Every structure is written in structure tokens, then in C-alpha cells.
Amino acid sequence: MDIEVMATPPLDDITAQILGDQIAEHRDFLLRVARLQLSREEDALDVVQETLAGALASAGRFSGTIPLRAWLIGILRHKIIDAIRKRARYVQLDPDDELNPGESEFDRHFQADDCWRPEAVAHGSCPQGVAVHKQLLGVVEFCVAKLPVNTGRVFLMREFLDMDFDEIATELKLTPGNLRVLLYRARMRLRDCVSRGWGELHENR
Amino acid sequence: MKTVDPRPAGLSCRGSTRLVSEARDRPLTDAEAQGLATHIRDCPQCQVASRQFADLFALLEQVFARGADAHS
């Protein structure tokens, strides 16, 4: 009986301290993600603060079956969605950023008959292996951060926050056609950027 | 919803990249999925590109820790 009780001890001070330190280590990453999503710095700081506070308050529920970062991002995701829904009027597209719904920037990838130019897909596929894995994740993070502001924001609403396509269109007052093109551009740009990055990783091995 | 997009019988590479993107946001129709699969089967460049997109999407899920197997 005693053993069963001991199997689920309350979070003691030392454990809480360790977990608190570990949680704080992820703060920069969480802030980078929040900044990509929320236009105002104070909103980004707020949601990260709420995320860290929420995580510490419910640290006893962190089972360790998923990585700590995944758990924190799950909390952050909800905080950002709340912020977007609550402060919808603040989540506006930046009028200074590109909103032209065309896709002519990709013309250089395709030939006159809309077939790929071979050089556009020259970098092959993603290098495999544990050694490059962390670098690959860094490349992806870098490329997401390099997206134009509006494109990045829209892309993350869809791919990170998992908001419904129609909800995003409504929230941002975009036509479905414009939203479709913005998402297409984000994914095309990311493929360009990331495949160039792993091309370099291949060369450096 | 608008009516079905009258895409040409033979999908172009550019058209297939649009479908790869749209498949992230909505289920493709049977005709679209079929057209895409056929095009990719016959087009070496699109085989590379669709592999790159798949790798990209898998990495994104890890960066944003979408799955329980995400990195720590």
C-alpha cells in the first residue's frame, strides 16, 4: 500500500525547482514562435508569460510521456489562439507587408509549359540521420522566420495553430482565393529555403 | 463553395504544387488526388519536389512539436 502511495508523490520543492529551470530554458523558443504570430511585442510577451505561469501551476500534470517542449508548445498554442480570438481587432495584416496575391515570384522555377526547371529541384531530399537532425530543425525555424510578415502569420495560423481555413479567412478578411495563394506562397518559399539549407548540409558532410 | 475547378486533364508541375499545398487545407477530390498521383508517377522532378514537401511538412511538425514524438 505504501509503495503505491509513493509511486505518485506530490511535486516536492526540489522537483518543482528543476522543472521550473527546464521550463525557463524553452522561453526564448516560445517567444520566437509567439512573435511570429502576434504583431505586438507586448502580446507576445504576455502569452509567453501566461504559458510559463500556466505550466508551472500545472507542473504536477506534466507526465513526462511527451517532451517538455511539446507540452509547453501545446499550452502556448492555446494561449495564442485565445489572444487572437479575444483581441481579434489587433490581429491585422500589416499593410506595409506584401499582400499581392499573385504567384509570379515562382515563374523562375517553371518552364513555359509549367514544368519544373531541373535546377529548382536540384537539392534532392532531406538528409537523414541523428547528427543533422537538430541542424535541420534550425534550418526550418530560420526559414519560417524569414517569411514576409503577413505570409508567415497566415501560414502559422494554419499550420501551427491549426485554425480552420475558413476561420482564418474570416478573421483576416481575406477571400478564400487570396488565402489559398498566401498559403501556397508560404509553402513554396519554405520548400525553396529549406531545400537550399539541406543542400548545404549535404555538401558539408 | 465554388464548382469544381476545371483543371486540364494533364496536370502541370505548377498545378501539382498547388494541389500539394491545398491538400494541407482541405481533402482533395478523387479526381484531383488521382490526377496528382498520376502526374507525380510520370514526372521525375515532381517526385523530388513532392518528397521535399513531405520532408518539409514532417520537419515543421517537429519544430512546432505537433506530435508526441517531437524533439525535446
Chai-1 contact restraints between the chains, C-beta under 6 A:
chainA,res_idxA,chainB,res_idxB,connection_type,confidence,min_distance_angstrom,max_distance_angstrom,comment,restraint_id
A,I66,B,A68,contact,1.0,0.0,6.0,A-B,restraint_1
A,P67,B,A70,contact,1.0,0.0,6.0,A-B,restraint_2
A,P67,B,S72,contact,1.0,0.0,6.0,A-B,restraint_3
A,L68,B,S72,contact,1.0,0.0,6.0,A-B,restraint_4
A,R69,B,A65,contact,1.0,0.0,6.0,A-B,restraint_5
A,R69,B,S72,contact,1.0,0.0,6.0,A-B,restraint_6
A,A70,B,A65,contact,1.0,0.0,6.0,A-B,restraint_7
A,A70,B,A70,contact,1.0,0.0,6.0,A-B,restraint_8
A,I73,B,A65,contact,1.0,0.0,6.0,A-B,restraint_9
A,F110,B,R14,contact,1.0,0.0,6.0,A-B,restraint_10
A,D114,B,S12,contact,1.0,0.0,6.0,A-B,restraint_11
A,D114,B,C13,contact,1.0,0.0,6.0,A-B,restraint_12
A,D114,B,R14,contact,1.0,0.0,6.0,A-B,restraint_13
A,C115,B,C13,contact,1.0,0.0,6.0,A-B,restraint_14
A,W116,B,C13,contact,1.0,0.0,6.0,A-B,restraint_15
A,W116,B,Q45,contact,1.0,0.0,6.0,A-B,restraint_16
A,V121,B,Q45,contact,1.0,0.0,6.0,A-B,restraint_17
A,V121,B,V48,contact,1.0,0.0,6.0,A-B,restraint_18
A,V121,B,A49,contact,1.0,0.0,6.0,A-B,restraint_19
A,S125,B,R51,contact,1.0,0.0,6.0,A-B,restraint_20
A,S125,B,D55,contact,1.0,0.0,6.0,A-B,restraint_21
A,C126,B,D55,contact,1.0,0.0,6.0,A-B,restraint_22
A,L136,B,L59,contact,1.0,0.0,6.0,A-B,restraint_23
A,L137,B,V63,contact,1.0,0.0,6.0,A-B,restraint_24
A,V140,B,L59,contact,1.0,0.0,6.0,A-B,restraint_25
A,V140,B,V63,contact,1.0,0.0,6.0,A-B,restraint_26
A,E141,B,V63,contact,1.0,0.0,6.0,A-B,restraint_27
A,F160,B,F64,contact,1.0,0.0,6.0,A-B,restraint_28
A,F165,B,D25,contact,1.0,0.0,6.0,A-B,restraint_29
A,Y184,B,S21,contact,1.0,0.0,6.0,A-B,restraint_30
A,R187,B,S21,contact,1.0,0.0,6.0,A-B,restraint_31
A,L190,B,L56,contact,1.0,0.0,6.0,A-B,restraint_32
A,R191,B,Q52,contact,1.0,0.0,6.0,A-B,restraint_33
A,R191,B,F53,contact,1.0,0.0,6.0,A-B,restraint_34
A,R191,B,L56,contact,1.0,0.0,6.0,A-B,restraint_35
A,V194,B,L56,contact,1.0,0.0,6.0,A-B,restraint_36
A,S195,B,Q52,contact,1.0,0.0,6.0,A-B,restraint_37
